[in-house]
Amino acid sequence: MIKEVCVENFTNVPLMIERGANRIELNNDLTVGGTTPSFGVIKKTVEYAHKHDVPVIVMIRPRGGNFVYSEDELEIMSNDIQICNLLDVDGVTFGCLTREKHLDKRAMNRLLSVAHIGDLEVVMHMAFDELTDAEQKETIDWLSKNSVKRILTHGGPLNQPISHTLDHLKELVKQAKNKIEILPGGGITNKNIAEIIEQIHVDQVHGTKLLDRI
């Protein structure tokens, strides 16, 4: 079981690894859902985590708010991915949508091409949850064909508890089988992790409170 812990900056990385984190998703400013951390934070986190054989996935997001990005913002994101390549990061996570809340394939391709230069794993983050169910199915196919490793998803709006989205998560796991990994997140804790794993049959989970003491 891979426990991917979502952290804000370096501060709690040593503690989370000590408690058993198998993978780190590194962010700045989780109050807005996470943005890209600084060069120094990425460098220190990768150095520390790799000493403990823990991979690091870096959030590529220039600001909070929606996932519709301007040309300037896409340039910033491309540059941040290049920095991740230089700093020996294991993977990056991002998601781009159009104003109509469709997957922005042009923007995604632009960022994917930069990520794949350095052989970075790519994760589609929870922007995925803003797509319609029908488009999610098509997006699973598109992402898998474009070498995206996994999809981080709550299975529905984040204002719904994950207990209410389990049926859709199960459907996503079924649709993604043998194509792309599904990484459930959003409201998973030490208290409900066993139930979620049992119900949707996954071998990895994501959250900020996975390793909090009960």
C-alpha positions, 0 to 999 in steps of 0.5 A: 500500500502506497501512502502518498502524503500531501505536504506544504513545504519541507517542514513536516516532510521528515515527520511524515517519512518517519511515520511511514509515508511512501511518497510525498506530494510537495506543495506550497499554500494548501489553503488554496489547494496547493501551488508550486513550491520554491526551488529551495524547498524542492531541492531540500525535500528531494535530497531528504526524501531520496535518502529514505528512498521516498519519491517526490511529486511536485505540484505544478500550479502557479496560483490558486483558483481555476485551472484555466491558464493563460499563455504566460502561466503556461510558460511559468508552468513549463519553466517550473517543470524544467526546474523539477527535471534539474532537481531530480524530482520523480514526478509532477502533477498538474491539470489544465481545463478550458473555460467550458471545463473540458480538458485543455489538450493543447495546454496539457500536451505543452506541459507533457512534452516538457515533463517527458524530456526528463522522464518525469512521472505525470499525474493529472490532479483533481482538476479531473473532478470538474469534468463530466462523467462522460468526459472523464471516461474519454479523458482516462483514455486520452491521458493513458495514451499520452503517458500520464501515470495516474489520476488523483481524484476525489470521485466528485466535488470536494465538498462531498465526503469521500464516503459519498463518492465511493461508487463513482471511484469504483467506476473510475477504477474499473474504467482505468483498469490496465490503462492508468492508475487511479489515486483516490484522495480528499478526506482520507484519514487513518480512520477510514483508509481501510474501508476505502481500500476495501471498497474500491480495491486500490493499492495507493491513497493520497491525503494530508491526514493519512498519518495523523495520530488517531 
